[in-house]
Amino acid sequence: MIIYNVKIKTMADLQIDNGWVEVRNGKIHDIGEGSPTTISKNDIDGGGQLLIPGFVDAHTHLGIIENAISFEGDDCNEASDPFTPHVRAVDGVNPLDFCFKEAYKRGITSVVTAPGSANAIGGEIIAIKTYGKRIDDMVIGKIGIKFALGENPKSVYNDKNQTPITRMATTAIIREGLYKAKKYYDDLVAYENDKENLEPPEYDIKSEALTSIISKKQKAHFHCHRADDIFTAIRIANEFDLDLVLIHATEGHLIADILGEENISAIVGPVICDRSKPELKDLNEKNASELFKNNVNICICTDHPVVPIQHLPTSAALCVKGGLLYDEALRAITINPAKIIGIADRVGSIEVGKDADLQLYNTANPLDILNEPTFVMIDGKIVKGEGQGTRGFTP
C-alpha cells in the first residue's frame, strides 16, 4: 500500500512538501518525494493532507484503570505490600477498555502503561499499541520498573498504619530492595561464568524482577513531583548506576538549571489538572519549556486517566502556551517519548523499517483541540478513516 499526495513531517529532521510512503507487512518500506512510479487501486490518495507518525504517550495507566469503573476495574496498585517489583502491568491491562478506542481515534498509537504510585516499587512497565483485542499481541516491549517517591506511598501506608509513612522509609525500602537485587544479579553473573564451581542463587522473584534495571536492560521510572524527591531519585540512580527516567517532575522548573547538568530525561505531565495535593502546588504550564531550555530531555504525558488519553495533543498545546516551541511540543509526543522509553527503533517517526503507525490531518496544526486525524494506521492496519479520493479521508 502507498499513501501518496501528502505533506510528510517525519519527526526525523525531514519534511517533504509532496511525497509518499509505502507500507508493507505492517512496516514502512519506502519514502519518496513527488509521485510514486505506479499507483494501484489499493493505494491511498492523501489529498494534500499532512502525514505524521502516531502519537506516543510515555506514561499512562491505560487499561489498568478501566473506564467508568471503580474497584472492580482498578488493577493499578497492589497496595497490600509497599515493595512489589515482581507484579507486571501486562497482567492487569484490559485491552477492550473503551479508552483504547478514544486513544487511537485521536492518533495516539503507542502508550506506556504502568502500575500506580502507591508503592515504593510498584512493578514492571510495558509499552503497548492502542489497537487490538489480546494484550500479548499489542505489547511493544517491557521497558522498566516503576518507583514512587513523595506523598503517594506515605499517604497509602499511613492509612494502613504500616511502613512507609515518611520519605526516609520509602527510600529505605527502595535501597534495601536494590541492594538485594544487586547481590542476586552479581551471584547470577558469577554462576554463569563458573558453573562448575558455583551454585546459582536461590530464586527470589522480587530480586529477579529488578535484575532488568540493575543490568540496565530496562529503565527505572521514578514518580516524583517535588524538587527534593527528584533529587532523591537522582541520588538512588547514581548509587546503583540505574538508567533513570523522571515521571511528572512537577517542580522541575524550579531546579531546571541543575537538572540540565545531570543529562536527565523527564516525562512531564499531567499538565491539564488541578493542584489536588500539596506536592502539586507549583504545577506550572511553563515546566516543559523551562526544562527544555535547560537541556533536559523531555516528553509530555497525560497520566491517563488523570487526563483522558485523547487529550495528549491538547496537553502538548498547553505546553506551547507555556513557552515550548511548537515543533518541540510535537516532538514531545512523537519521537522524544519513543527515545526516552527505549522504543524509537519501532515508533515515533516516519522512517524506513519502523512500524507503520501513521496519521493524516487536513490541517497544519495537529495539536489544536478542534482537530482530529482523518486517518489512523497502526502496524499497517487502518483503524480510522474510510473512502478514497483527492479530498482524502473523512472522519
BALUM-316542 format. One line per field, with one value per residue (C-alpha): residue number from 1; chain; x, y, z. Coordinates in Angstrom, 2 decimals. Each point is the difference from the previous one (the first is absolute). Example, Ala and Ser with C-alpha at 12.3 -4.5 7.8 and 13.67 -1.06 7.14 Angstrom:
BEGIN
num = 1, 2 $
cadena = A, A $
px = 12.30, 1.37 $
py = -4.50, 3.44 $
pz = 7.80, -0.66 $
This chain:
BEGIN
num = 1, 2, 3, 4, 5, 6, 7, 8, 9, 10, 11, 12, 13, 14, 15, 16, 17, 18, 19, 20, 21, 22, 23, 24, 25, 26, 27, 28, 29, 30, 31, 32, 33, 34, 35, 36, 37, 38, 39, 40, 41, 42, 43, 44, 45, 46, 47, 48, 49, 50, 51, 52, 53, 54, 55, 56, 57, 58, 59, 60, 61, 62, 63, 64, 65, 66, 67, 68, 69, 70, 71, 72, 73, 74, 75, 76, 77, 78, 79, 80, 81, 82, 83, 84, 85, 86, 87, 88, 89, 90, 91, 92, 93, 94, 95, 96, 97, 98, 99, 100, 101, 102, 103, 104, 105, 106, 107, 108, 109, 110, 111, 112, 113, 114, 115, 116, 117, 118, 119, 120, 121, 122, 123, 124, 125, 126, 127, 128, 129, 130, 131, 132, 133, 134, 135, 136, 137, 138, 139, 140, 141, 142, 143, 144, 145, 146, 147, 148, 149, 150, 151, 152, 153, 154, 155, 156, 157, 158, 159, 160, 161, 162, 163, 164, 165, 166, 167, 168, 169, 170, 171, 172, 173, 174, 175, 176, 177, 178, 179, 180, 181, 182, 183, 184, 185, 186, 187, 188, 189, 190, 191, 192, 193, 194, 195, 196, 197, 198, 199, 200, 201, 202, 203, 204, 205, 206, 207, 208, 209, 210, 211, 212, 213, 214, 215, 216, 217, 218, 219, 220, 221, 222, 223, 224, 225, 226, 227, 228, 229, 230, 231, 232, 233, 234, 235, 236, 237, 238, 239, 240, 241, 242, 243, 244, 245, 246, 247, 248, 249, 250, 251, 252, 253, 254, 255, 256, 257, 258, 259, 260, 261, 262, 263, 264, 265, 266, 267, 268, 269, 270, 271, 272, 273, 274, 275, 276, 277, 278, 279, 280, 281, 282, 283, 284, 285, 286, 287, 288, 289, 290, 291, 292, 293, 294, 295, 296, 297, 298, 299, 300, 301, 302, 303, 304, 305, 306, 307, 308, 309, 310, 311, 312, 313, 314, 315, 316, 317, 318, 319, 320, 321, 322, 323, 324, 325, 326, 327, 328, 329, 330, 331, 332, 333, 334, 335, 336, 337, 338, 339, 340, 341, 342, 343, 344, 345, 346, 347, 348, 349, 350, 351, 352, 353, 354, 355, 356, 357, 358, 359, 360, 361, 362, 363, 364, 365, 366, 367, 368, 369, 370, 371, 372, 373, 374, 375, 376, 377, 378, 379, 380, 381, 382, 383, 384, 385, 386, 387, 388, 389, 390, 391, 392, 393, 394, 395 $
cadena = A, A, A, A, A, A, A, A, A, A, A, A, A, A, A, A, A, A, A, A, A, A, A, A, A, A, A, A, A, A, A, A, A, A, A, A, A, A, A, A, A, A, A, A, A, A, A, A, A, A, A, A, A, A, A, A, A, A, A, A, A, A, A, A, A, A, A, A, A, A, A, A, A, A, A, A, A, A, A, A, A, A, A, A, A, A, A, A, A, A, A, A, A, A, A, A, A, A, A, A, A, A, A, A, A, A, A, A, A, A, A, A, A, A, A, A, A, A, A, A, A, A, A, A, A, A, A, A, A, A, A, A, A, A, A, A, A, A, A, A, A, A, A, A, A, A, A, A, A, A, A, A, A, A, A, A, A, A, A, A, A, A, A, A, A, A, A, A, A, A, A, A, A, A, A, A, A, A, A, A, A, A, A, A, A, A, A, A, A, A, A, A, A, A, A, A, A, A, A, A, A, A, A, A, A, A, A, A, A, A, A, A, A, A, A, A, A, A, A, A, A, A, A, A, A, A, A, A, A, A, A, A, A, A, A, A, A, A, A, A, A, A, A, A, A, A, A, A, A, A, A, A, A, A, A, A, A, A, A, A, A, A, A, A, A, A, A, A, A, A, A, A, A, A, A, A, A, A, A, A, A, A, A, A, A, A, A, A, A, A, A, A, A, A, A, A, A, A, A, A, A, A, A, A, A, A, A, A, A, A, A, A, A, A, A, A, A, A, A, A, A, A, A, A, A, A, A, A, A, A, A, A, A, A, A, A, A, A, A, A, A, A, A, A, A, A, A, A, A, A, A, A, A, A, A, A, A, A, A, A, A, A, A, A, A, A, A, A, A, A, A, A, A, A, A, A, A, A, A, A, A, A, A, A, A, A, A, A, A, A, A, A, A, A, A $
px = 0.00, 1.22, -1.28, 0.73, -0.70, 0.83, 2.14, 2.27, 1.37, 2.16, 1.14, 3.44, 1.27, -1.60, -3.00, -1.40, -2.45, -1.44, 0.88, -1.00, 0.52, -0.13, -1.22, 0.73, -0.73, -0.78, 3.30, 1.09, 1.69, 0.93, -0.40, 0.26, -0.59, -2.42, -2.31, 0.65, 0.94, -3.15, -3.31, -2.39, -3.64, 1.00, 2.19, -1.22, -0.17, 0.64, -1.46, 2.86, -0.49, 2.71, 1.43, 1.71, 0.92, -2.44, 0.20, 1.73, -1.05, 2.92, -1.92, -3.56, -2.07, -2.03, -1.93, 1.30, -2.44, -3.11, -2.57, -2.92, 0.77, 1.16, 1.64, -1.18, 2.08, 2.84, 3.05, 2.57, 1.40, 0.68, -0.19, 0.31, 3.80, 2.15, 2.62, -1.40, 2.55, -1.18, -3.54, -0.45, -2.24, -0.61, -2.00, -2.35, -0.82, -3.42, 0.52, -3.75, -0.36, -1.77, 2.84, 2.25, -2.37, 0.05, 3.79, 0.42, -2.85, 2.03, 3.18, 1.63, 1.35, 2.48, -0.07, 1.84, -2.26, 1.38, -0.96, -0.96, 1.94, -1.37, 3.13, 3.66, 0.58, -3.17, 0.83, 0.90, -0.98, -0.91, -0.27, -2.98, -1.92, -3.50, -1.80, -0.69, -1.97, 2.76, 2.55, 2.78, -0.37, 0.11, 3.18, 2.97, 2.21, 0.73, 1.67, 0.64, -0.96, -2.25, 1.26, -1.82, 1.16, -1.82, -3.57, -1.64, 1.80, -0.10, -3.75, -0.92, 1.94, -0.66, -3.67, 1.00, 2.22, 2.83, 3.46, 0.71, -1.51, 3.03, 2.17, 2.89, -1.75, -1.15, 3.57, 1.30, -2.36, 1.25, 3.63, -0.38, -1.69, 2.66, 2.87, -1.51, -0.60, 3.57, 1.42, -2.43, 1.05, 3.71, -0.45, -1.83, 2.80, 2.63, -1.87, -0.32, 3.75, 0.94, -2.74, 2.40, 0.88, -2.97, -3.70, -2.61, -1.60, -3.26, -2.81, -1.52, -2.79, 0.33, 3.75, -0.38, -2.40, 2.49, 2.91, -1.38, 0.90, 3.13, 1.34, -1.29, -2.05, -2.99, -0.48, -1.00, -3.09, -0.25, -3.29, 1.04, -1.58, 1.91, 3.53, 1.40, -1.60, 1.52, 3.41, -0.64, -0.75, 3.30, 1.84, -1.37, 0.70, 3.60, 0.46, -1.12, 1.00, -3.59, -1.25, -2.37, -3.19, -1.85, -3.79, -1.98, 2.91, -2.60, 2.51, 2.60, -0.28, 1.27, 3.22, 0.27, 3.54, 1.24, -1.90, 1.52, 3.43, -1.14, -0.77, -3.43, -3.23, -3.40, -3.51, -1.96, -3.65, -2.80, -0.20, -3.79, -1.00, -0.64, 2.45, -1.68, 2.69, 2.75, 2.84, -1.82, -0.12, 2.65, -1.64, 0.77, -0.68, 3.54, 1.58, 0.71, 1.35, 2.36, 1.32, 0.53, 1.82, 2.38, 0.78, -2.13, -1.31, -3.77, -3.21, -3.62, -2.50, -3.64, 0.36, -3.35, -2.56, 1.15, -0.27, -2.04, 2.33, -1.53, 1.22, 3.71, 0.25, -1.87, 2.48, 2.82, -1.83, -0.23, 3.77, 0.34, -2.09, 2.50, 2.92, 1.01, 0.74, -2.75, 2.25, 1.48, -3.50, -0.72, 3.27, -0.99, -2.88, 1.68, 3.74, 1.06, -2.13, 1.02, 3.66, -0.42, -1.83, 2.23, -2.33, 1.24, 1.08, -3.72, -2.03, 0.09, 1.05, -0.60, 3.11, 0.65, -0.21, -2.18, -3.55, -2.59, -1.72, -1.21, -2.65, -1.36, -1.26, -1.76, 1.66, 3.54, -0.69, -0.63, 0.17, -3.09, -2.79, -2.46, 1.97, 0.09, 1.74, -2.05, 1.92, 1.95, 2.06, 1.60, 2.44, -1.21, -3.66, -2.45, -1.86, -1.61, -1.00, -2.00, -0.44, 2.61, 0.37, 1.72, -1.81, 1.66, -1.59, -2.91, -0.44 $
py = 0.00, 3.51, 3.18, 2.76, 3.68, 0.94, 2.46, -2.06, 1.08, -2.97, 1.30, -1.21, 3.37, -0.47, 1.77, -0.75, 2.47, -2.58, -3.64, -3.57, -2.82, -3.68, -2.50, -3.73, -2.66, 2.59, 1.86, 3.16, -1.40, 3.16, 3.79, 2.30, 3.47, 0.83, -2.71, -3.74, -1.72, -2.11, 0.33, -2.90, -0.06, -0.92, 3.07, 3.06, 3.55, 2.21, 3.03, 2.31, -0.66, -0.09, -3.44, -0.43, -2.96, -1.23, 1.73, -1.71, 0.50, -0.94, -0.33, -1.20, -2.54, -0.80, -3.24, -0.69, 2.60, -0.64, 2.44, 0.87, -2.77, 0.30, -2.84, -2.70, 1.36, 1.62, -2.28, 2.76, -0.41, -3.18, 2.04, -2.96, 0.27, 3.11, -2.08, -1.78, 0.10, -3.44, 0.98, 0.73, 2.54, -2.44, -2.18, 2.83, 1.69, -0.40, 0.83, 0.04, 3.08, 2.76, 2.47, -1.89, 1.00, 3.62, -0.16, -1.26, 2.12, 3.05, -1.37, -1.40, -3.29, -1.01, 0.46, -1.03, -1.65, -0.12, -1.11, 2.89, 1.91, -1.48, -2.07, 0.87, -2.50, -0.72, -2.47, -0.53, 2.53, -0.82, 1.89, -1.04, 0.88, 1.41, -2.29, -3.68, -2.55, -2.07, 1.88, -2.46, 1.01, 3.72, 0.05, 1.86, -0.94, 0.01, 3.33, 0.43, -0.12, 2.53, 1.76, 2.65, 2.70, 2.69, 0.21, -3.00, -2.86, 2.05, 0.58, -3.54, -1.72, 2.61, -0.92, -3.62, 0.90, -1.76, 0.92, 2.23, 3.14, 2.23, 0.82, -1.58, -3.35, 0.04, 0.51, -2.60, -2.62, 0.83, -0.10, -3.33, -1.58, 1.25, -1.17, -3.51, 0.05, 1.15, -2.90, -2.42, 1.23, -0.18, -3.57, -0.90, 1.44, -1.79, -3.29, 0.45, 0.56, -3.00, -2.64, -2.75, 1.49, 2.19, -0.45, 2.48, 2.20, -1.21, 1.28, 3.27, 1.32, 3.58, 0.17, -1.75, 2.71, 2.74, -1.57, 1.63, 3.46, -1.09, -1.26, 3.17, -2.02, 2.04, 3.40, 1.10, 2.23, 2.16, 1.69, 3.30, 3.45, 2.05, 1.24, -1.90, -3.23, 0.58, 0.28, -3.18, -1.82, 1.24, -1.01, -3.55, -0.27, 1.09, -2.34, -3.06, 1.15, -0.05, 1.38, 2.60, 1.50, 2.63, -0.27, 3.25, 2.19, 2.64, 2.25, -0.55, 3.61, 1.11, -2.01, -0.15, 1.42, -2.83, -2.69, 1.23, -0.92, -3.56, -1.17, -0.97, -1.05, 1.13, -1.04, 3.17, -0.11, 0.01, 3.66, 0.33, -0.67, 1.71, 0.33, -2.86, -0.58, 2.01, -1.27, 1.43, 3.55, 1.15, -1.60, 2.36, -0.15, 1.37, -3.14, -1.75, 3.19, 0.75, -3.56, 0.03, 3.34, -1.55, -3.01, -2.55, -2.75, 0.39, -1.51, 0.59, -2.45, -0.06, -2.38, -1.36, -0.11, 3.12, 1.72, -2.07, -1.58, 1.81, 3.32, -0.76, 2.43, 2.64, -0.49, 0.68, 3.11, 1.31, -0.41, 2.14, 2.62, -0.32, 0.82, -3.32, 0.31, -1.53, -2.47, -1.07, -0.59, -2.23, -1.83, -0.36, -2.29, -1.86, -0.68, 1.30, -2.41, -2.85, 0.79, 0.54, -3.28, -1.94, -0.91, 2.46, -2.92, -0.76, 3.20, 3.79, 1.01, -0.83, -1.91, -3.09, -3.16, 1.45, -1.05, 1.52, 2.08, 3.01, 2.71, 2.61, 3.52, 2.48, 2.78, 1.10, -0.03, -3.49, 1.38, 2.18, -1.27, 0.45, -2.33, -3.77, -2.31, -0.98, -3.25, -2.18, -3.10, -2.32, -2.69, 0.55, -0.57, 2.86, 0.59, 3.33, 1.48, -1.12, 0.88, 1.06, 2.92, 3.34, 1.35, -2.67, -1.80, 1.22, -0.65 $
pz = 0.00, -0.86, 1.64, -2.51, -0.67, 3.59, 1.88, 2.23, 3.36, 0.91, 3.45, -1.10, -1.27, -3.41, -1.48, -3.43, -1.55, -2.37, 0.38, 0.72, 2.48, -0.91, 2.60, -0.17, 2.58, 2.66, -0.46, -1.80, -3.11, -1.89, -0.01, -2.98, -1.43, -2.78, -1.32, 0.19, -3.27, 0.01, 1.83, 0.60, 1.00, 3.55, 0.43, 1.84, -1.33, 3.02, -1.74, 1.01, 3.71, 2.66, 0.81, 3.37, 2.22, 2.63, 3.37, 2.93, 3.63, 2.24, 3.28, 0.46, 1.88, -3.11, 0.38, 3.49, 1.37, -2.06, -1.29, 2.29, 2.51, 3.58, 1.96, -2.42, -2.87, 1.93, -0.08, 0.18, 3.53, 1.96, 3.21, 2.34, -0.05, -0.64, -1.86, -3.07, -2.86, -1.13, -1.01, -3.69, -1.69, -2.85, 2.40, 0.95, -3.33, -1.61, -3.70, -0.61, 2.19, -1.96, 0.60, -2.42, -2.78, 1.19, -0.19, -3.54, -1.35, 1.09, -1.55, 3.15, -1.27, 2.73, 3.77, 3.10, 2.56, 3.52, 3.49, 2.26, 2.62, 3.22, 0.54, 0.37, -2.82, -1.94, -2.74, -3.63, -2.67, -3.61, -3.27, -2.10, -3.14, 0.49, -2.45, 0.58, 1.98, 1.62, 2.07, -0.89, -3.66, 0.86, 2.09, -1.47, 2.91, 3.70, 0.65, 3.70, 3.66, 1.72, 3.15, 2.03, 2.39, 1.94, 1.19, -1.63, 1.80, 3.23, -0.12, -1.09, 2.77, 2.66, -0.38, 0.62, 2.97, -1.84, -1.31, -1.89, 1.47, -0.66, -3.00, 1.89, 0.30, -3.63, -1.15, 2.46, -1.46, -3.49, 1.08, 1.81, -3.01, -2.39, 2.21, 0.12, -3.75, -0.67, 2.03, -1.63, -3.45, 0.83, 1.23, -3.21, -2.12, 2.07, -0.40, -3.77, -0.21, 2.18, 0.01, 0.96, 3.38, 0.91, 0.68, -1.23, 2.67, 1.48, -2.17, 1.24, -2.22, 1.26, -0.49, -3.34, -1.17, 0.91, -1.90, -3.15, 1.32, 1.89, -3.33, -1.74, -2.47, 1.16, 1.62, 3.48, -0.23, 3.14, 0.88, 1.62, 0.15, 2.57, -0.61, 2.98, -1.23, -3.44, 1.62, 1.99, -3.25, -1.43, 3.18, -0.15, -3.74, 0.50, 2.95, -1.99, -3.50, -1.29, -3.29, 1.48, -1.38, 2.05, -0.07, 0.50, 1.27, 0.93, 1.77, -2.69, -1.12, 3.43, -0.41, -3.79, -0.03, 2.24, -1.87, -3.24, 1.33, 0.83, -3.56, 1.26, -1.73, 1.25, -0.97, 0.78, 0.94, 0.62, -0.97, -0.20, 3.59, 3.30, 2.89, 1.83, 2.63, 1.69, -2.20, -3.06, 1.37, -2.51, -3.04, -2.88, -3.74, -0.53, 1.47, -3.31, -1.55, 2.90, 0.04, -3.77, 0.15, 2.53, -2.22, 1.83, -2.29, 0.23, -1.22, 1.02, 1.49, 1.10, 2.96, -1.22, 1.54, 1.89, -3.38, -2.48, -2.57, -2.99, 1.40, -0.49, -2.97, 2.00, 2.84, -2.46, -1.22, 3.57, 0.28, -3.14, 1.79, 2.84, -2.30, -1.59, -3.71, -2.15, -1.78, 3.34, 1.35, -2.99, 0.58, 3.67, -0.96, -2.86, -0.28, 3.44, 2.08, -2.31, 0.69, 3.74, 0.57, -2.38, -2.89, -2.64, -2.19, -0.45, 0.28, 0.33, -3.52, -3.65, -1.01, -2.07, 2.10, 2.76, 0.78, -2.31, 2.68, -1.99, 0.09, -2.43, 0.74, -2.27, 2.01, 0.72, 3.77, 1.40, 3.56, -0.30, 2.26, -2.91, -2.27, -0.31, -2.45, -3.03, -0.27, 2.46, -0.71, 2.59, -1.13, -3.56, 0.91, -0.60, 3.27, -0.89, -3.36, -2.98, -3.66, -2.54, -2.33, -0.40, 3.04, 2.15, 2.91, 2.03, 3.74 $
